[in-house]
Amino acid sequence: MRLELLLTTLTALLATALNPLPSPPPVSPVATTWPVAAPAGTRPALVRAWDPPSTEYGAGHRGVDLAAPPGTPVRAVAPGRVSFAGRVAGRGVVSVELDGTGAPSLRTTYEPVRATLKKGAEVTAGEQVGTLERPTGHCPEACLHWGLRRADAYLDPLALLPPRLLHPGPSRLLPLTGPPTS
């Protein structure tokens, strides 16, 4: 009897671990800025892309890493409220719950960051939430790990950015099809 219970439990656990995660709902581009600055007309260098795990506890990269030197200001990408500002496993972490993103709301996470705001603070897009700390070994060189979650689902934070921020380039003039109307 105990062996049957053990086998049933192990089978259920194995099935859960091997089942792929459901696809998360799409994310609207609500961000108006990158979390770290880059030279005008460019975007921050992507050190490591988002690589979703295939299962709940599977390997993957649950965010993106953006190159930036220690001391770089880290900014909220969209308006919201600081839901966490503190240390986790020796790293500074700031999380911002984004306004108007549904229920449960989207939450961005920035690390390793020394917070300049406290939990509960309201932030605007582009407002500094902290300063990038020294490398923690997560990246070969200094980087900001930027994550995005809705409840327990990890999402690609780059989905928050509109195309003009993802693919900056020169302005293009389009031909007129006739004289302007007054």
Summary of the structure (lengths in Angstrom):
residues: 182
radius of gyration: 20.4
end to end distance: 86.0
largest distance: 86.0
contacts: 489
relative contact order: 0.21
helix: 14%
strand: 31%
